[in-house]
């Protein structure tokens, strides 16, 4: 039985979910935010230590400004309004990615929630925001060089945004697409991959439970026999 220490999810399909219901794309993002809460609670209750969610990529800035503004405002609301989710379930809040382009209000809200949850120890909920794996690796290498540290696999790993959370054991992508989209490429070198056609707003803890059950029974070889 494999141990699931780090679960990563590419939350895809919000826009298509809304379109299939003749709704606007932003309605799909609203529904998707509710699913985040359900999945986080499931992970906290089932011994999963780290959950990383791909919330906003470095490429998402290419979307229409109205949608980008909505996504960032939704993120701000989630951080401010879901504080009880973190406190009641002993979930600690983290982020990975470059926060510098965000508004002071959003950055302050992120810092505030990180401080309020720093003693929680049941689950690390890590939001990847303004995140791209290639960008992260470049920044990690530059940080190591600036510190005068020799570049090798370990020194790069130590300077990644996600240092401390461990490599990804299982990566799930909802929505039917089968690609990694520049998400945790270094950390997922030996991750098990699961792709589901279920759109993120329809993704449930029951489906997650089935995917995890299959993961636990998979023979993970890590290059060996």
N, C-alpha and C positions, 0 to 999 in steps of 0.2 A: 504494500500500500504506500503510494507516494505521498510525501508531505507537501502540502500546498502552503508555502510561506508567502509567496508574492504572486498575486493575481493582477493582470493588466487587461483593460478592456478598451477597445476602440468602439465608441458609442455612435454607430452609424445608422442612419435611416430616419432621422427626425423629419427632414423635409419631405421625403417620399410618403411617410406616414400621414402627414398633413394633406399632401396633394391627393392621396387616395380617398380622402374624406372631404374633398373640396374645401379645405381650410387653408389659411395662409401658413407659410413655412414657420413663422414664429410660434404658431400654436403647437407645432410638433416639438419645438425646443422647450416650451413650457411643460408639455407632457413628459418629455425626456428628463427634465429636472426632478420630477416626482419619482421616476424610476431609480434615479441615483440614490435617493433616500432609502428605498426598499432594498436595494442591493447592498448598500453600506450596512444596514441593520443585519441583513443575512450574514454578511462576512463577519461582523462583530460577534454574532452569536454562534458562529461555527468555527472559531479558532483560526481564521485566516488573518495573519498578522499585518500584511501590507496589501492595499488595494490602490492601484494607480489607474486613473481614468483620463482618457484623452479628451479634454474639454475644449481646447482652442489651440490650433496649431499655428506655426509661423506662416503657413500658407493661407490660413483663413482670412487674413487681411485682404486677400484678393476678392472676397465676396462683396456684394453691394454694401455701401456704407450704412444703409438703414439696418441691414441684417447684422453687421458687425456691432453697431451701436446697441442693438437689441440684445445680442449675446453677452456683451460686456455688462449691460445693465442687469440681465438675468443672473449673471454670475455674482454681481454685487448684492442683489436681493437674496440669492441663495445663502451667501456668506452671512448676511445680517439676520435673516429670518430663520435659519436652520440651526442657530446656536444650540438650542435644546437637543437637537438630534445628536450633536457631538457630546454634550455634557451628560445626557441621560444614558448614552450607550458607551461611555468612556472611549470615544473616538478622538484621536489626535489629528489635527489638520496640518497638512503640509502642501507645498506647491513645488513644482519643478518647471523650469523655463525662465525666460528673461522677462522680468516684471517691469523693466524700466519704461516701456512705452505707455503703461497704464496711467490713468488719472490718479492724483493723490488720494482721492476719496476711496478708490478701489484698493490701492496699495495699503492705505491705513486700515481698511476693513480686514484685509488679509493678515496684516501684522497683528491686529487686535484678536482675531480668532485663533491665530497660532499661539499667542500668549495665553489666552484663556483655556486652551486645551493642552498645554504643554505637559501636564502631569497625567493625562489620560493614557492608558496603556493597553486597551483591548484591541484596538485596530488603528493603524496609520492609514488615513485616507489622504491620498496624494493626488491633487489635481494638476494635470499637465496643461499649463496655460501659456500662450505664446511660446509653445514648445515645438522644437524640431530636433530630432536625434542628431543629425549631422552638425547642426549649430552647437548642440550640447557637447559633442565630442571635440569640436574645434576649441570651444571655450575651456574644456577640461585640459587639453594639451597646452594651451597658452597659460593657464593657471599653474600647471606643473612647471613649465619653463620659467615663468616669472619667479617661482620659488626655488629655482636652481636644482630641480629634481630631475633625475634621468628619466627619459621617456621609456616606459615599458607597459605591459598590459596592466600591471597592478597600479602603477602611478596614475594612469589614465582613469582606471576604475575609481580610485580614491578621490579624484577631482570632478567626477560626474555630479550632476545635480542630485542624483538618486543615491549617492554613496551612503551606505548605512542601511539601505532597504534590501540589499541583496539582489541577485539576478532574478529575472522573471521565470517562474515555474510554468505558468499557464497564461497564454494570451488568447483572448476571445475577441472576435470581431462580429458585431451584429450587422444586419442589413444585406447580407448576401455577397458582398464584395470580398475578394480573397487577395488582399495585399496588406502590407504593414504601414504604408503611408508615413514613413519617416518617424515611426514611433518606437522608442526604446530599442533601437537596433543593436547596440552594444550589449545591453542587458538581456536581450532575448536570443542570444546566440544558440542556446540549447533549450529554449522554451518549447513546450508543447503548444501547438496552434489549434484553435477550434474556430470554425467559421459557421455561422448560423444565418439562414435567410430571414429570421425574425427581425423586424425593424425595432430599433432601440425602445421606442415608446411601448411596444408590446412585450418586451423582454421581462421575464418573471423570475423570481427566486426558484420556482419549481424547475424551469429550464436550466438555470444555472446549476442547480443541484444535480441534474442528470449529466451535464457536461463535466462537473467535478468528479462524479462517480466514475466516469470513463477515464478521466485523467489519473485517478488514484490507482486504477488497475493496469495502466499502460507501462510497458517495460521501457524505462528510460536508460539508454545505453551511454550517452555522453561520449560517443566515439569508440566505445569499447564494444565487446560482444555481449 
